Amino acid sequence: MALFGNAHTIDPGKAQNEYARLLGHGEQVHAAYLLIRDTMLFTDRRLIMVDKQGITGKKVEYHSVPYRSITHFAVETAGHFDLDAELKIWISGNQVPLQKTFTKGVDIYEVQAILTQFVAR
């Protein structure tokens, strides 16, 4: 599954409140990113992908990826002509990685560090 869009950061506290219904008891949002319509949440327990679908975006699919299911990930930094950075995440049992595109306004090294913190436990 490839999900593309330009991302920017969201205050984790605001994401915590907005997506409280998705979170387990005591689960905390550590970082959040908003794509054009989709959202990516890094909690202390899992990665949550909020995929808005259709023209209106009223239909929403929620992907919950436990960090232990991530087999590896890669970041591709922005270049001179390609101004977007890219994150690829491979989930056990899937040949095709999840892909997210970030604008230069997001520090892709920060995103990589967050994943490292949770995946390497």
N, C-alpha and C positions, 0 to 999 in steps of 0.2 A: 504494500500500500504506500503510495507516495502522496504526501500532502504538502502543497507548496503555498507560499505566501510570504509577505514581508512581516517580520516580527519586531516587537518592542517589549520592554519589560513592563510588568504590572507589579504594583506594590503587593507583597505577599499577604499583608493583613487584609487588603481589599479582596484579594482572591480567596482568602480563608472564609470571609463572610459571604461572598457571592456563591461559592461552591460548597458551602457547609453541608448541604444535603448529600454530597458525594463522599464526604469524609467519614472515616470511622472514629469511634470514641478516642479522643486524645490525639488524633492524627493532625499534624501540623504542615502547612504549606511553607516551604523554604524558599522557593523561587517560582515565578510564573511569567509566561510569555504569551502575548496576544498576537496571533496572526491576523490576517484580514478578517476572517470570521471564526477561526478556530482558536483554541487555547491549549497550552501545554503547562501542566502543573507538576512541579517536583515536590513531593511530600517526603516526610521522613520514612515512609513505608513503600511508596510506589511512584511510578510515573503515570499521570492521568492525562489522556488526550481527549479533548472535547472537540468533536467533529460535527460542525453544523452543516446540514445538507439541504438541498433543494433551493429554489429561488428565494424563498422567504427566510430560510434558516430556522424555521420553527421545528423541523425534525432534527433531532440531535442524537448522535451516537457517542457513547462514552467508552473509551478504551482504558482499561486498568492493566498496567504492566508492572508486576512485581520486579523489583530490581534484580532479584536472583535469576529471572528469566532472560536478562540481557546477556548475550554471549560475548558481544564486543560492540564497539562503537567507533566512529571516525568523525573527525572534523576537517573540513576543507576551508581554509581561510580565503578571504576575498582577495582578488587580484587587481591589476590595473584596469582591465576592461570589464571584468566580472566583479561588480561591487558587493555582491552578496556572499555570505559565508553559508556553509551547509553542514548540517548534522545528520549523520546516518546511524541508525540503531538497529542491530540485528537481534531478533528475539528467537529463543530456542524453538526449533520446529519450523521456522520460516526461512526460506531461501532469500527472499527480497527484503531489504531493510526498510524501516520507516525512515522517511526523509523529511527534514524541516529546513527551510531556507530563512536566514536571518539577514537583516540589513546591517549596514556598517554601524548603525546606532546601537547594536547589541554586541557585547564583548563575547565572542564565541569561545574564548579561553575560559571565561567565567562559567559558561554553560558546560564545557568539558570538565571543569573542576567540580561542579555540582554532581555530574554523573559519576565521576571518579570517586567522590566521597561516598556515594551510596552503593555503587556497584561493587566496589572493592572491599566491602565489609566481610 
